[in-house]
Amino acid sequence: MVAMRSTAADPPMAYPPHILVVDDDTRLRNLLKKFLGEHGYMVTAAADAAEARRHMATLQFDLIVVDVMMPGEDGLALTRHIRNSSVVPILMLTAMGESAHRIHGLEQGVDDYMAKPFEPKELVLRIGSILRRAPPVDVPPKSELRLGECRYDVARQRLTRGGTPVHLTVGEAELLKVLAQRAGKPVERAALSGTGGSDGNPRTIDVQITRLRRKLEPDARQPRYLQTVRGTGYMLRTDP
């Protein structure tokens, strides 16, 4: 077994930081998604501001990488929209590298600025630096989570569908509680081990997840809310 040495560019290991990449260049978007993924980050990509808004309505991100020049709403307008309600760090990418453009971006609330073309390794280093400096994103706790026809009362740990209580086993209830506490974030299998009598057996957790999906999802074969995060564990997505 080979021990992996952490570097300054590596993200914290409690869970993979979730990055939203917003760029209309398909090739660059896919390259960044692959490159950042190889460096331990969870990456969601959006082709424009409208798609980015849809992702932000249901997911929590640790950092946003956004291009300035995009069709429709540009990156600066998107930044202003984000800053109205969030302090999530933003790194801006742009082909306009003049100092006046950088200053304008910083005035809109951007945390860092990189001109295209750029060195991918430098981007990873800057992202790591921003995440180390940034305080944890403060998300006000929700008393109720919306999951399609279902509602989950966080305080009472009660699941209902169309107003009718849904019976949960002890194991299912414990799993849902842990996932709800981190809604919009991937939860590692290790964090789910031992909850609700799962005894740490991955197979037991998978069985309970399958049962939960039958109670939460319109179609358990195509889960929308209780999603598998490959290589990590599971994530509970919610409606806005």
Secondary structure, 3 states (H helix, E strand, C coil): CCCCCCCCCCCCCCCCCEEEEECCCHHHHHHHHHHHHHCCCEEEEECCHHHHHHHHHHCCCCEEEEECCCCCCCHHHHHHHHHCCCCCCEEEEECCCCHHHHHHHHHCCCCEEEECCCCHHHHHHHHHHHHHHCCCCCCCCCCEEEECCEEEECCCCEEEECCEECCCCHHHHHHHHHHHHCCCCCEEHHHHCCHHHCCCCHHHHHHHHHHHHHHHCCCCCCCCCEEEECCCEEEECCEC
